[in-house]
Amino acid sequence: MPRPPILDQRIAMSTASLCALLILALLGPTVPGQHPEGLPAGPLLKGRPFTVVWNMPTAYCKERYGIDLDLSDFDIIQNHHEKFLGQNMTIFYRNKLGLYPYLSKGGSEVNGGIPQRGFLKRHLAKAKWQIEALLRPLFHGLAVIDWEDWRPLWAQNFGKKRKYQRLSKELVREEHPELPSEEVDRLARKEFNKAAREFLFSTLQLGVQLRPTRRWGFYGLPSCPNYHKVRHFYNYTGHCHPKTTERNDRLDWLWSQSTALYPSIYLPQHLAGSSDAALMVRFRVLEALRVASKYPSSVTAPPVLPYARVAFAHTLRFLDKKDLEHTLGESAAVGAAGVVLWGELQFAKSKHQCKILKDYISSVLGNYIQKLKRGVQQCSLGLCSGNGRCARRNPDSGHTLLSFSSPEPHRTRGSAQLHSAFHCLCYQGWTGELCQDRILQK
């Protein structure tokens, strides 16, 4: 996710609305059809099994151009005055939390360049000061760390990230010039994995210790690089590669410290209107749900809130209703706790662009979100006694919660069909097929 070019006052942190002060213990569901290792718990907001959070710097629309996006009219959680900095949803970019080591585009080593050469103690000291200064205690919200220059496992650093492997090998050769190339590779891999683990784990641990009421996690993790790279990709299944799940399992130390998971489900433009988009999103979210269930940070599994865009990746072309169904709708149908809508400053770069955005929200996005959330809510009330979240019985069935949405608040269309298509993921403290039985505390 590229960093938005915000002004000096932006501390590169984004927020949801002050409504999110209502946030309870937000913990997510287990994988549909699997027995939970981490128990599901309550929704992000009380009485709302699916939440949509606005993570876009669109304050200029109202401040400069007098255009109010009216997000609250569509039950979209936003920051107060749509500011990019706030207390209820925060995103830390690489240069705004401690001393994250990375290589610049020109190849310069910033803060050591690679985790082995990083300054961990100084990093944690600076991060501690920043967290305490910027995040108020006792606020319940999301805290996302967006570090994308390198991945925590050696094997995940392919393509443009391979430069971190090369520099790691150079470091070993400098320190051990007598070693053969095979041993250099082995030692470089070992040292990188160890240092990367220390950086990520200790940073996450620090955040949780300092602000335990927030939900901490890394953007884009767990990953499932099931990319759809060509316009006509025949026999595309969307499944994560077996090596992906194996590597994610090796990051159990990270998931056990995470209190939320934020996979990315940005759509490339060539998937506009394609059913392959739903496959890509489905298996990314299912992999995050699998990880959340298998490696809970406590007795409950962390919530899964995929990062989505209102437009296709690297464009300002908005998603239409079908594309929204393939992203937001698919996430809700397999059991995610909500989605975070991210975007760069380009969406508010001019009065004209703000008008276009407002028209899109009022005519397409807002109406879709209202209907989707109504369907999720009605399924929770009608099928799960209001004590659980619905998820497809068969993740590949394609059933949507939107199709069961009724204009009447407390009615659900096709209750029998709903029961055959979805099952309940009971929140903590509830059990039974319909989440109708309270678990008595001993």
N, C-alpha and C positions, 0 to 999 in steps of 0.2 A: 504494500500500500504506500504509494508515494506521499511524502509530506506536503501538506497544503502550504502555499506561500503566504502565511499570515503576517500581520504587522508586528512591530516590536513588542507590543504588550502581550501578544499571545505567547504563552509559555508552552506552546505546543501541547495543550491539553484540552480535551473536549468534554462536553457535559450533556447530560440529559436534563430534563426539566426538574423544577423544584417539586413537581408532583412526586418525584421519586423518593421524596422523604418518607413516603409510605412504604418504601421497600422493606419487606420482611426478610426472613432467612431464605434467600433465593437459592434454591437447590433444584437440580434438574432431574429428569427422568432416567430410567434405565432403558436399555435397548429393547424394543418390542420383541416379545416372544422369548426373552431370556430371563432367567432368575437373577435378581439383582445381587451383586456383591456389596454395592453401596446402595442404601435404601433411598428411594425417591423422597422428596420433601415438598414444601409449599411452593407456590408460584412467586414470580418476581414481585408482583404487586398483589395485595390481598384481593381475592376474588377475580383475578385476571390470570388465567392459565397461560396466556400468550401476550407478550409485551413487545411493542415496537419503539425503539429508541432512536432519536434524531441525533446523529453525530456529525453534523455538517456546520461549517462556519458561515451561516447565512444571516448574521446580525446586520450586515450592511444593507440588506434589502429594506429593512425598516428604518435603520438609522440614517442612511444616506438618501434613500429613494422613497421613503414613506410607504413601502409595500409590506403589509403584514401577511405572512404566509398562513396564518390561522391554523397552525398545526394542532392546537388543542381541540379544535372543532372535530378533529378526526381521531382523537384519543391517541395521538402520537406524543410520546414523552419528549420534552425538549428542555433545554436549559433556559433559565430566566432570561428573557429578552433575546433568546437564541444565541447567547454569547458562546464563544468557543471555549472559554475558561469557566469552570464552575465546580460545584462540589459533588454532584451526583453521578457524573460519568466522566472519567478522566482518561486521557490517553497520553502516554509518555513516549516521545520520540527519542531517537538515539542520543541526541545532544542535550536532552532535558532531564536526564536521570542518571546521576553519577558520571562515571568516566568510562563509557562503553568503548571498547577497543574495536576499530574497524579500519579498512583501507579506503581512502577517498577514491573518487573516479580517476584522479591522476596518479594513483598508486601510493600516495603518501600514507605513512603509518600514523593514525590518529589514536592517541591514548595507548600506544604500544602496537596497534595494528591487529594483533591476534591475541586471543585470551591468555596464551602462555606468557606474553609480554605485558599483560595488563597490570594495572595498579589496584589490586582488589581492595586493600584496606582503605586507600584514598577514595576509591569508587564508592564503597559503602558509607564512608563518612559524609561524602558529598550528597549521596542519595538520601541519607537520613535527614540531613538538613533540608533538602528540597521537599521531601514528603511531609515533614512536620510543618514547613512553612506554607505549603500550598493546600494541604488536605486537612480540613477540620476534623477533630476527633468526633466519634459517635455518629457521623453521617453514614448512611447506608447507601452504597452506590457501587458502580463498576469501576475498576482500575485496570486498564489495559496497557501492557508494555509492548511497544512496537519496535522490536529489534529484528531487522530482516537481512542485515548484511551477511551474516553467517548463521548456520544452523547448529544446534547443540551436538549433533553427531557427525563425525568425520564423513561418513558415507552419504550424508544428506547434502554435502557441499559439492554439488556438481555444476556444470555449466559455468556461468560467470563467477560462481562462488569457489571454483577450484583454486583460485589464487590464494585462498587461505590455506589450502593444503600445500601449495608450493612454498609459501613462506614458512610454514611449519617445518617442512623438510630442510629448508635452508638453515633454520635455527638449530636443528639437530646436527647438521653437517658442521656448523660453526663450533659447536660444543664437543662433537665427537667425529673429527675428520677421519679417524681410522675405521669407521664402521662401513660395512658393505651396504649397497643400495637397499637390499631387502630389509636389513636391520634398521636402516634410516626410516624407511616407510613405516615399519612396525612401531618404532619409538615415537615418530611424529604423530601417528594416529593415537597412540596411547596418551601422549602429553596433551594433545589438542582436546580429546574427549574429557580428560580430567579437568583441565582448566576451564573449558566451556561449562561443564557441570557446576563448578564452583561459582562461576559468575552468575549463571541463571538461577541456581538454587538459592544462593545467599541473598541475591537481590529480591527474589520472590518472598523468601522467608522474612527479610527485613520489612517489606511492605505489609505482610500479614501481621507481624508483631506490632508494628507501629500503628496501623489502622486496620484492626481485625474485623471491623464491621463492613469493610469493603470486599468486593469480590475480585480477586487478583488472578490474572492470567496473561498469557502471551498471545498477541494477535497472530493468526495464521497457524496456530498449533492447537491440536494435533494436525499434521498435514496429511493430505492424500492427493498427491500430484497426478490425478486422473485426467490430465489435460486432454482436451479435444482440440487438436492443433490444426485440423484441416476442415475445409468447408463441407466436404462429403466424406465422412469417416464411417465406412461400412462396418457393421458388426460391433459398434461401440457399446460396451456394457456399463461403463461408469465405475466398475469395481476398482477398489484400491488394489494395487499390486501386493502380493503376499509379502514382499520385502518391506512394504510400507508398514503393514501391521506389525511385523517383526521389529522394525526399528522403533515404532511408537511404543511397543512393549518394553524396549530397552530404556525408554525415558520414564519408567515408573517413578523414579525419584522426583521428576518434575510434576507429574500429575498428582502425586500424593501431597504436594505442597500447594498446588493450584486450587483456588476456590471458585473458579469459573473457567470455562473453555470457550475460545473464540476462533473457530475455524473460518476460513475465507470461502465465500461462495460467489465471488464476482464472475459475471458472465462475459465471455468474449463476444464481440459483435456478430461473428459468423454463426452463433447459436440462436440468434433472434428467431423466435417462433418455433424452434426445434424441440422435439421431445427429448433429444439427447441432453438438453440443458437440465431437465428434471433428473436424469440419470446421474449427471455430474454432481449436482447438488445433493441428491439423495445419499450417495455413498460417502460424500465428505461429512455430512451431518451424522450418518449412522456410525462412521468410524469415531467421531468425537463422542457420541453417546456410548459406544463400546468402551472407550478409554475411561470415560467418566464413571461408568458402572464398575469396571474392573479395578480401577485404582482411585477409590474415593479418598478425599483429604480428611474425612471424618466418617462417622457412621452413615452419613448421607452422601450421595453423589453430587458433584458440582454441577451447576446448570450449564447447559450448552446454548450459547447465543451466537449464531453465525453472523459474520460481518457481510452485509450485502450492499449493493449500490443501487441507486434509483436510475442509473444509466449504465450502459455497457462499459466494460473496462476501457480506460484511456479515451473515453469519448464523452460528449454531452448528449448523446442520443438516449432518450428515456426508454425504459422498459414499458411495454404495453401490458394489457391485462394478462395475456397468455404468459409472457415472460415473468410477471409477478407471481403467477401461479406456480411457475417452475422454480422460483426462488423462495419467496415468503411462504407460499402455500405448501410447497414440498417440505420445508423446514417444520411447519406446524404439524403436518400430517404424520411425520415420523416421530414427533415427540419433543421437539426443541422448546425451550422455555421462552423464546422470543427471538428477535433479530435486532441487530444494530445497523442502521442505515448510515453509511459513511460517504463523504464526498469532499472534494477540494474547494478552494475559494472561487474557482472558475464559475461555479453555479450562482455566485452573487457578484460577479465582476462588473455588472452594469445594470441600469434600470431595465433595459430590454430583457436581459437574461433573468432578472428577478421576476418579471412579468410572466415569462415563459414557465419558470419554475412554479409560480403560484397557480397558473392555469393547469399545469400538469397535476399538482397536488389536489386541486379542487375537482378536476374532471376525471382523473384516473386513479392516482395513488391513494388519496384519502378515502374515496368510496370503496376501493378494493380492501383496504386495511379494515375499515369498519365492518364490512361483510365477513371478512375472514375471522376477525376477532369475535364477532357474534357467533359464527359457526363453532369456533373453539370453545367459547363460553357455554353455548347451549349443549354441546356434547359433554362437557364436564359436568353440567348440572343434570342433564337427562340420562347420561350413561354411568357417570362416576359419582353420583350423589353430591357433586360439588367438592369432593374430597380427593380428586385426582385429575390427571390430564389424559386426554385420549391420544392413542397412537394406533397406526394401522396394525391389524393382526398380521397381515402379510405386507412387509415394506414395499414389495414390488407390485402390489395390486393396482396402484394408481388412484385409489379412492381419495377424494378430497373432502376436507371438512366444510369447505365453502358450499358444496352441493347439498349439505344437510342444513344449511343456515335458513332460519325462518325469520320473516320480518317481525314476528311477535317475540318479545324478549324471552319468555319462558317456555317456548314451544320449539320442538325439534322435528324437522321433516323426516318421515320414514324411519321411525324408531327401530323397527325390526331390521331394516337394512343397515342402519347405523351400528347395531349390535353385532351384525355379522361381519362388518367391515373394520370396526375398531374395537380395541380393548382398553382397559384402564391401567394407568400407571398411578398407583395410589400415593398420595403424599404421606410424609412421615406421620405416624400415629394412626393410620387407617389401613384396613385390610379388607379382603373379600373381593369377589369378582366385580362388584359394583362399588367398591370402596365404602361399603355401608357399615362396616364394623370398626368401632374405635378400639385401638390396642390399649389395654389397661396397663398402666404403669405398676410394676411390682414394688 
